[in-house]
Amino acid sequence: MNVTLVHEFRFEAAHRLPKVPAGHKCARLHGHSFKIEVAIAGPVDPETGWFIDFGVLHDAWEPLYDALDHRLLNEVEGLDNPTSENLARWIWVRLRPAVPSLRRITVYETCCARCEYEGD
């Protein structure tokens, strides 16, 4: 049996988008309550009845949370243009080595706008 598991993580951060057209509101400093969904996929172990311990995801997420939470994202290395698209890829690149079963990163910048990234 194969499954896809999804776990939510959240953090608070500010950013500004330096490459938007002149006068665009997102060029101004503003903040978001980001929600991140991490989707992993693989086979369920018939002995344990589960695919992975969610603690593995928590451990892998912790250093990313420390780097992002209550930060100005533009000052985080690799996020000088911190769009949702770039943030999703930034998370993927750092999470994938610890979580090879990673299938998708979803970044919710607001409750009604999200970016889904499934790798290159």
N, C-alpha and C positions, 0 to 999 in steps of 0.2 A: 504494500500500500504506500503510495506517495502522497505527501501533503504539502501545502504551503502554509506557513505560520507567519503571522504579522504581529509585531510588537510596536507600541507607541512610546515615543520619548518626547519630552518637551523641554524647551529652554526659552529664556527671554534674552533679547539682544536688540541692539540698534544698528542701523546701517544707513547709507545713502548710496544712490546709484550714480556714479560719476559719468556714465556714458550715455545717459538719456538725453533727449533733445533739450535745448535751452528752455528754461521756464517750466519744465516738467516737475510736478510736485515731489516725485521720488528722488530728485536731486537734493532735496533738503533732508537733513538728519531726521530720522523717525525710527520708531521701534515696533517690534512685533512680538507676539507670544507664538513662537514657532512650535509646530507639531511635526514630528518626524515619524514616519512609519517605515519600519525595517521589515521587509518580506524575505523569508528564506524558504527554500524548498528542498525536499529530499524524502528518502524512504523512512518509514516508521520501523523501528526495531521491534520485531515480534516478541522479544523477551520483555522489554521494558514497557512497550506500548506507546512510546513517544519517539519523536524524531530528534529533538535536542532539548537540553535543559535551558530554560530562558535565562538562567544565571550566566550562561556563556555570552549571551547578547548584552546583558547588563555590564559584565566585565569589559567587553570590547567597546561599549558605548562610553564608559566612564571617562577616559581621557579626551574624547571628543566633546563631551559635555563640559568638562573643565575648560577646554579651549574656547567654547562658544558662549556659555551662559554668562549673562550680564557683561557682555563685551560689545565693543564697537567692531562689527564684523570686518569693516574695511581695514582694521589694524591686525587682523589675523592673517598669518602668512598664507598666501595662496588665495585670499579672498579680497583682493583690492577692488574687484567689481562684484560685490556679493549679491548677485541676482539669485532667485530661487533655483534657476538652472545650474548656475555655478556652485551653489551651496550643495545641491544634490550630488553633483559629481565629486566635490571635495569630500563629502561624507563617504561616498562609495569607495574612493581610492584609499581612504584610511581604515575603513571597516573591513573591506574584502580580504586582506591578508589574515585576519583573525577569524573571519566568518566566510569560508570559501563557498558555502551554500547560499550566499547572498543572491537574491534575484531582482530586488527592486528597492529603491529608496524613494519615498514620497515626502516632499517638503510642502507643508501647509503654511503659507505665509499669513493667510487669513482663514476664516472659517469657510470661505467659499472659493478660494483660489489655491491651486496646488500645482506642483510639478512632479512628474513621475520619471525616474531615471532607471534604466535597466542595463547600464553599462554600454561600452562602445562596441 
